[in-house]
Amino acid sequence: MKKNSKLKTTLTIIFLVLVVCTIKLQSQTTSLKEAYKGVFYIGVAMNSEQINGEDEAGRALIEKQFSSIVGENCMKNEVIQPKEGKFDFRLSDLTKASITPRFSISDKPITTGPPGTIS
């Protein structure tokens, strides 16, 4: 019984040390967009789940790591023009709007870079 108790205690201590180290590393990690700010933009293509807010983890990663966004498949011809003469820009228009609610909307531009850039 004592061996099991010592093993549990040792494993618990190891687990706690790993958790503390992980938290410290996460707080000290520089994002890609911060590391290359002023050098070039770090871009990502967002899928429909990320655009619509269904993939919260993906959106959080995008907001933290990337400085430029574009729609993945929603920008393809067959999505924008499903029938000849009929156009649907709803999902492609949501691409930038899906990331910008945290920024104030005004007459002033909300970005300083090319279209689709988040800052």
FENLIN-V916334 format. One record per residue. N is the residue number from 1. RES is the residue in three letters. SS is DSSP state (2 for helix, 1 for strand, 0 for the rest). PHI is phi in whole degrees, 0 to 359 (none if undefined). Layout:
N	RES	SS	PHI
N	RES	SS	PHI
//
This chain:
1	MET	0	none
2	LYS	2	294
3	LYS	2	295
4	ASN	2	297
5	SER	2	295
6	LYS	2	295
7	LEU	2	296
8	LYS	2	298
9	THR	2	296
10	THR	2	298
11	LEU	2	296
12	THR	2	296
13	ILE	2	296
14	ILE	2	299
15	PHE	2	300
16	LEU	2	296
17	VAL	2	297
18	LEU	2	297
19	VAL	2	297
20	VAL	2	297
21	CYS	2	297
22	THR	2	296
23	ILE	2	297
24	LYS	2	296
25	LEU	2	297
26	GLN	2	296
27	SER	2	285
28	GLN	2	261
29	THR	0	285
30	THR	0	272
31	SER	0	286
32	LEU	2	300
33	LYS	2	293
34	GLU	2	286
35	ALA	2	296
36	TYR	0	249
37	LYS	0	301
38	GLY	0	84
39	VAL	0	260
40	PHE	0	196
41	TYR	0	275
42	ILE	0	258
43	GLY	1	254
44	VAL	1	212
45	ALA	1	263
46	MET	1	266
47	ASN	0	274
48	SER	2	296
49	GLU	2	294
50	GLN	2	289
51	ILE	2	295
52	ASN	0	279
53	GLY	0	84
54	GLU	0	278
55	ASP	0	252
56	GLU	2	294
57	ALA	2	294
58	GLY	2	296
59	ARG	2	296
60	ALA	2	298
61	LEU	2	296
62	ILE	2	298
63	GLU	2	297
64	LYS	2	280
65	GLN	2	260
66	PHE	0	245
67	SER	0	246
68	SER	1	216
69	ILE	1	232
70	VAL	1	209
71	GLY	1	289
72	GLU	0	284
73	ASN	2	273
74	CYS	2	290
75	MET	2	263
76	LYS	0	283
77	ASN	2	305
78	GLU	2	292
79	VAL	2	273
80	ILE	2	290
81	GLN	0	232
82	PRO	0	294
83	LYS	1	228
84	GLU	0	302
85	GLY	0	85
86	LYS	1	247
87	PHE	0	244
88	ASP	0	223
89	PHE	0	258
90	ARG	2	304
91	LEU	2	290
92	SER	2	293
93	ASP	2	292
94	LEU	2	286
95	THR	2	306
96	LYS	2	286
97	ALA	2	297
98	SER	2	291
99	ILE	2	263
100	THR	2	273
101	PRO	0	301
102	ARG	0	287
103	PHE	0	262
104	SER	0	288
105	ILE	0	263
106	SER	0	208
107	ASP	0	288
108	LYS	0	279
109	PRO	0	297
110	ILE	0	267
111	THR	0	229
112	THR	0	246
113	GLY	0	249
114	PRO	0	291
115	PRO	0	308
116	GLY	0	85
117	THR	1	272
118	ILE	0	246
119	SER	0	226
//
